[in-house]
Amino acid sequence: MGNVFGRKSRPSRVTEQDKAILQLKQQRDKLKQYQKRITLQLEKERLLAKQLLKDGRKEKALLLLKKKRYQDQLLDKTENQISNLEHMVQDIEFMQIEIKVIEGLKVGNDCLKSMHEIMSIEDVERILDETQESIEYQRQIDEMLAGALTQEDEDAVLAELEAITQGEDVTLPEVPTEPIPEVPEAAKAEPEKREAKNKPEREMLAA
């Protein structure tokens, strides 16, 4: 029991605007109920005045119609009051939406200000200038390298790159410039003769 009474109640999310809207809607509903009740009553009195005229009671019927006329005027006023209440409810609800929009804009504006404080226009210009200088410096290096290296140097660089890629630092042999000597015809025919001599022996062993 102590925990129940000692527990702190959460703050209500119902605002004063919500309470005002609720009260206005309740008043509107009460007026609509009154309007409906008076309309039914007027219809009954109109039928009653018609019956009185048939019965020859003209003065009574006239008095009843005067009362009906006064209640018709009350209905018109009631309709205007209902319209005013509905307009007021709509205005308050729209104002609530506008307040939320303004609060969102304020949060966004504060966020932009914080970001601008972190990086000013001067910082952005400095970073862009440094980036452009780095690009220009690299371009100059590329042009110098492209003009200083010969084709032989380019081949050596590519060979070294290939060796590094394979994980070996090797020195590539030089390509021979002398022509390769031709093999004599007799040397070419020697393996064929040896093959023909050994063939019968293999066939006998297989048999």
N, C-alpha and C positions, 0 to 999 in steps of 0.2 A: 504493500500500500504506500509505503514511504517513497518507493521509486516512482510510482505513478504520479503522486502529487509533486514530487521533487523534479520531475522531468521538465526541461525547458520546452515551451511550445515554439514551434517554428513560426517565423514571421508570415503573416498572411500575404498572399499574392494578389488579393483583391484591392484594387486602388480606389481612391475617392471617385475617379471618373467612372469606374465600373459600378459603384454604388449609385451614382447619379443616373446612369443609364438604366439600371434596374428599376429605380423609383419612377422614372419617366415612363417606362414600359408598363409598369403596374397601373399608373394613372391612365394611360392610354387604354388599357384593357378594361378598366372600370367604366370609362366613358363609352366604350363600344358596347358593353353590357347594358348600360343605361339607354343608349341609342336603340338597341334592339328591343328593349322592354317598352319604350315609348312608342316605337313604330307599331308593335302589336296592339298596344292600347289604342292608338289612333285609328287603326283599322276597325277595331271593335266599335269605337264611338261613331265612326262614319256609317257603319251598318245600323247602329242604333238610331242615329239621326234620320236615316232613310225610313226606318220602321215608324218613327214618331210622325213623320210627314204623312205616311199612309194612314195612320190612326187619327189624323187631324190635329195633332198637338204641335202646331207650327212654332209657337213661342219656345217650347221645350227643345225642339229640334234646333232652333236658331241659337239658343244659349249653348247647346252642346257643340255646335259648329264654331262658335266664338272661342270656346275652350280649346277646340282642336286647332284653330288657327294660332293661338298662343303657343301651343306645344310644338307646332311646326317650326315656329321661330326658334324655340329652344333646340330643336334638332339641328337647325342650321348652325347655331352657335356651337353646339356639341361637335359637329363635323369640322368646324374651323379649329376648335381646340385640339381635336385628334390630329389634324394635319400639322398644327404647330408642334405638338409633342413629337411626332414622327420626324419632322425636320430637325428638331433639336437633338434627338437621338442620333440621327445621321451625321450631324455636325460634330458631335462629341466623338463618335467612332472614327470619323475621318481625321479629326484632330489628333487622336491617339496614334493613327498610322503616320501622320506627319511628324509627330514627336519621335517615333521610332526611326523614321528615315533621317531626321536631323541628328539623332544620337549616332546612327551608323556613319553619317558623313563626318561627324566630329571625331569618331574613332579613327576613320580612314585618314583624316587630315593630320591627326596627331602622329599616326604611323609614318606618313610621308615626311613630316617634319623631322622625326627621329632619324629616318634614312638619309635625309639631306644633311643632317648634322654629322652623320658618320662619314659621308662622302660629299664633299662640296664640289662646286663647279671647277675650282682651281685644281682639286685632286684629279678629276676626270681629265682635264686638259693636260696635266702633267703626265698621267699614265699614257694617254694617246701619243704625246710627244716622244716619250721614252720608247714606246712600241715602234713608232715610225723610225726612230734612230736605230733601233736594233735591226729592223728589217733592212734599212739602208746599209748598215755595217756588214750584215751577212751578204748582201748583194755584191758589195765591193770585194769581199773575200772570194766569193764564187768567181767573179770576173778575173781576179788576180790568179787564182788557181787554174782557171780555164786557159789563160794566156801563157802561163809559165811551164806547164807540163807538156812534154812531147808525147807522141803516140807510144813510144817505148815506155815512158814513165806511166802512162795510163795502163798499159798491159801489166806492168809490174805491180801497180796498185791493185788491179783486179785479181791478180794471182795471190797477192798477200791476203786480200779479203777472203778468197776462197779457202786458203789455208787456215785462216782464223775461224771461219765458219765450221770447218771440219775438226777443229781442235788441235791442229798440228801446225807447227811453225817449220815448214820445210823449204828447202831451196830447190826450185824447179830446175831440171837439167835443160841444157841448151839444145835446141833442135838442130840435128846435123844438117849441114849444108851440102855435103858430098852425096852423089847419087848412090843408091843401093846396088851392089854388084849382082849380075844375073846368075842364076843357078844353071850349071851345065846340063845339057840334055842327058848325059850319061848318069849324072847324079839323080835326075828325076826318075829314070827307068830302073835304077837299082832297087828301090822298095817294091816295085811291081814284080820283078824277077824273084825276089826273096819270098814274096807272098805266094807265087805260083809253085815254088819248090816245097813250101811247107804245107800246102793244101792236101796232097795225097797222104802225107803222114798223119794228119789230123783225121782224115776219113778212115784210115786203117785202125787207128786207136778207137774211133767211135764204133766200128764194127765189132 
